[in-house]
Amino acid sequence: MTDDRHLRVPEHPPLGRRAGIDLFDALGTTRSIRRFTDEPVAEDDLASMLFAASRAPTGSNRQPVRWLVLRDGPSALDARRLLGEAARSMWTGKRSSDGYEDGTGVDPTSPKARMARAMSAFVDGLDSVPVILIPALVRYRDPTPTEGASVYPAVQNLLLAARGLGYGGVLTGFQGLVETELREVLGVPDGVGLMATIAIGRPRGGHGPVRRRPLDEIVYEDRWEGIAGWVTEPAGTRHTSAGPSGR
Ligand SMILES: Cc1cc2nc3c(=O)[nH]c(=O)nc-3n(C[C@H](O)[C@H](O)[C@H](O)COP(=O)(O)O)c2cc1C
């Protein structure tokens, strides 16, 4: 008898709508989106994003990630209010401590001033962002520095799927500012960590391109700072010099 296991056509995953974008185009344009239209996120699209997130790997395949979806339910509205207040107070402090209104920030066309405007609009509108998602980690041991490694691949899968479906989003740490109150409002049991706050919606404006340090600055061949002469980037790749300098 023939073993046809390898000949079977895989079933289509239950995606509401398929992404019409090349994987590398999505990778190159999945930027943080902080400004959204009022359009709601369709439930089948949200389900598709969460399906993509659930395909991510986790340590020993323990699958400890749970997703709190905050839309317009009574607990969600309370949680949004908490997150919005926390984000605004964090940004008020950061804007002055990080000098967003000094130096090049006084020029409204500077990247610093643009970032400040985007952040202000983002935190001001956080309560009414179409969807907020909180990935949670069901712990099986005391918190460890590496436990987020079983959560953040899922977060990036979700953001890529959102991009593929024409949505955008941003990963933030706002939940950490009001964790005690959020746990109460959302009924989160002990032993579960709240790992991020992700805003999702239709972008107001464009998507990309992602700008990062040049690849030949961050890839080392054979030893620390060894030159990897073979690394190449697509023509037109945009760069930034943010972060620690390379070799
Ligand atoms: C671990 C982590 C934490 C982040 N926290 C925040 C945050 O609290 N607020 C925010 O607006 N963006 C946050 N971001 C988004 C980054 O600021 C953003 O990805 C980075 O500036 C690069 O910009 P880009 O995504 O548009 O390319 C976070 C991203 C990561 C990976």
The ligand as an SDF file (V2000), in Angstrom:
LIG
                    3D

 31 33  0  0  0  0  0  0  0  0999 V2000
   10.7140   45.8440   23.2820 C   0  0  0  0  0  0  0  0  0  0  0  0
   10.0480   47.0200   22.5950 C   0  0  0  0  0  0  0  0  0  0  0  0
    9.3980   47.9720   23.3590 C   0  0  0  0  0  0  0  0  0  0  0  0
    8.7790   49.0720   22.7530 C   0  0  0  0  0  0  0  0  0  0  0  0
    8.0940   49.9600   23.5360 N   0  0  0  0  0  0  0  0  0  0  0  0
    7.4570   50.9820   22.9450 C   0  0  0  0  0  0  0  0  0  0  0  0
    6.6670   51.8780   23.7380 C   0  0  0  0  0  0  0  0  0  0  0  0
    6.5370   51.7180   24.9830 O   0  0  0  0  0  0  0  0  0  0  0  0
    6.0410   52.8910   23.1120 N   0  0  0  0  0  0  0  0  0  0  0  0
    6.1270   53.0690   21.7530 C   0  0  0  0  0  0  0  0  0  0  0  0
    5.5140   54.0010   21.2350 O   0  0  0  0  0  0  0  0  0  0  0  0
    6.8720   52.2390   20.9580 N   0  0  0  0  0  0  0  0  0  0  0  0
    7.5280   51.2040   21.5350 C   0  0  0  0  0  0  0  0  0  0  0  0
    8.2390   50.3110   20.7630 N   0  0  0  0  0  0  0  0  0  0  0  0
    8.3640   50.5360   19.2840 C   0  0  0  0  0  0  0  0  0  0  0  0
    9.7790   51.0410   18.9560 C   0  0  0  0  0  0  0  0  0  0  0  0
    9.9210   52.3580   19.4260 O   0  0  0  0  0  0  0  0  0  0  0  0
    9.9930   50.9730   17.4310 C   0  0  0  0  0  0  0  0  0  0  0  0
    9.8560   49.6420   16.9920 O   0  0  0  0  0  0  0  0  0  0  0  0
   11.3740   51.4710   17.0380 C   0  0  0  0  0  0  0  0  0  0  0  0
   11.5040   52.8340   17.3490 O   0  0  0  0  0  0  0  0  0  0  0  0
   11.6530   51.3070   15.5440 C   0  0  0  0  0  0  0  0  0  0  0  0
   10.6930   52.0020   14.8120 O   0  0  0  0  0  0  0  0  0  0  0  0
    9.8830   51.2480   13.6650 P   0  0  0  0  0  0  0  0  0  0  0  0
    9.1920   50.0790   14.3070 O   0  0  0  0  0  0  0  0  0  0  0  0
    8.9030   52.2610   13.1480 O   0  0  0  0  0  0  0  0  0  0  0  0
   10.8590   50.8100   12.6210 O   0  0  0  0  0  0  0  0  0  0  0  0
    8.8380   49.2130   21.3340 C   0  0  0  0  0  0  0  0  0  0  0  0
    9.4660   48.2270   20.5680 C   0  0  0  0  0  0  0  0  0  0  0  0
   10.0400   47.1340   21.1750 C   0  0  0  0  0  0  0  0  0  0  0  0
   10.6820   46.0470   20.3170 C   0  0  0  0  0  0  0  0  0  0  0  0
  1  2  1  0
  2  3  1  0
  2 30  2  0
  3  4  2  0
  4  5  1  0
  4 28  1  0
  5  6  2  0
  6  7  1  0
  6 13  1  0
  7  8  2  0
  7  9  1  0
  9 10  1  0
 10 11  2  0
 10 12  1  0
 12 13  2  0
 13 14  1  0
 14 15  1  0
 14 28  1  0
 15 16  1  0
 16 17  1  0
 16 18  1  0
 18 19  1  0
 18 20  1  0
 20 21  1  0
 20 22  1  0
 22 23  1  0
 23 24  1  0
 24 25  2  0
 24 26  1  0
 24 27  1  0
 28 29  2  0
 29 30  1  0
 30 31  1  0
M  END
$$$$
